[in-house]
Each structure stands twice: as structure tokens, then as C-alpha cells.
């Protein structure tokens, strides 16, 4: 498996990225940014901090960890056994968040995949034009 970043645009003209595997499985989604340059900066940040440690204070993925500083990945268990993985930058802001994962093993696999592929993954742009509003 390998992965790539895909930059996209919302209907209101904001930019976001998706980090996907080559099987087109969504691994992480970045927050919306006002410009494509800021979206690219988020990708650059992810490339730099992709080897950050995993914080799991509640122990939802195994042994509980201590509260970590930034940058870090943060694992959370939400209602009905749904797990999420988020990446936080040095400034404490969320750089990317995973889709809902059904098992703790899937969350750990995702963490390992991001650490393995995020640094050198290529970027694709699927921006297109602005929608015309009349």
C-alpha cells in the first residue's frame, strides 16, 4: 500500500486535503482553509510531524499513555465503539482527523500507515473551478 494527498475545494471556495491510500481509502481529512497555500501548509506540517507519538490517556487502544505535549496523535473512543485518530501540530491545532473506525485494531493500523507513508506521499489537486451562482 502507498498513499497520496488530494487537495479539494468546497462549494463555498474553501480548501481541504484528504490523505488517501492507493486503494482510495480515506486515512485523514484536513480542516478547511481559506486558500490553497494554507492547505498546502497543512500538508507540509503533516509531513514533518507524521512520526509523532500516540496519546491514548483512556487506554482505548491498549495500555493508557500519559498526557503528551504537542505535536501528537490523539486516539479517542466515542459512543458505540467508534474510534477516531486526530493529529495535532506544535501549536495545538488539529491538522487532520480520521474517519470513524470500527475497531481499536483499525485505529492502530491507521496510525502505523500514516507514520509509514505520510512523509513522502505525492500531492494531487482536484480543485476544479468555482461553481457559478446566478
Phi, psi and omega in degrees: 000140169229181187215170178208159174262143177230119178270131181230168179232139177280172179294334178270011171089010177269154185249147174210164177241156171235131175261116188235152171280166180293344173278010181063023174282130180289125178259311179217150174233129178276161178288165181284139180235156184283335180228161177294326179298320178292326176295317177296326177295323176296319178295318179298320177297317178299319179298323182285319188256015184293345179261021180293155179287164181259123176263124179221075186296323182277350180074028182290340180252006182147228179289134177296146176252169175281168177290123184258159172279188181257150000282158181195158165266144179233123178263137179223147173249121179259182182305152176061029176073027179264132181249148173225156179230127180236148177247128180246137182279179180299332180275002178088002179270147180287124180268326181198154181223142181279161169290171178296134180245142188275337183225161176293325179297323177295322178294318177294320176298319178297315178303313180294322179294317179297315179298326183282320191250344189292327186295320187245012181291139178285165180245135175242148178248126175237057189273311182068188180266168176291142176292145180271124178251128180257000000 
